[in-house]
Amino acid sequence: MKKLICILILSLGLCACSKPAEKQNDGTINACDVTCDGDDTEDSIELKEISMDEAIRYFTEKKSGVLYFGFEKCPWCQEAKPIFYDVAKSYGIDILYIKTRDDDRNLLYTDEQKEKFTPYLKDYMSNNDEGVLTLYVPLIVYIKDGVVVDGHVGTFDEHDAHERKMTEKEKEDLKNIYIEIFKQVK
């Protein structure tokens, strides 16, 4: 029933990210640029929220965990979140949520913080239309002892959340990607 409610809520949401990402190194595209706008969509997934500074400490203090960078108004996040949450739940893995934008669509990290996390996440970032290295979401990364072991950004090349919801096959394929990431955690 929870899934059905999430699907209904997601299907009612309007997509408003201004620019999709370029193709990522791992084959993904059409993630939400954290500097873009989006619509509010409530969902019932509970994650432990941490600040960007706390996330940066996972790298600098050589911690381990699964980090999710995203924001509620991102249509790609809205579609990916229930999928990775279900996979994480099945593996009993906690996810740390780094909210990249607030409810007023303001960026929640500084240029200084971006300089600190970029060396660790650069393989999961790409240049925007202006050539600036940009953090796109949803981004899931598994960090072990301060090093990114695996991760996934966005959904798929063929999926544009502005135009359509993911197909059942795309959802299943994304689920399998998350399974491969989370299997490494235990």
Order of alpha helices (4+ residues) and beta strands (2+ residues): alpha-beta-beta-alpha-beta-alpha-beta-alpha-beta-beta-beta-beta-alpha
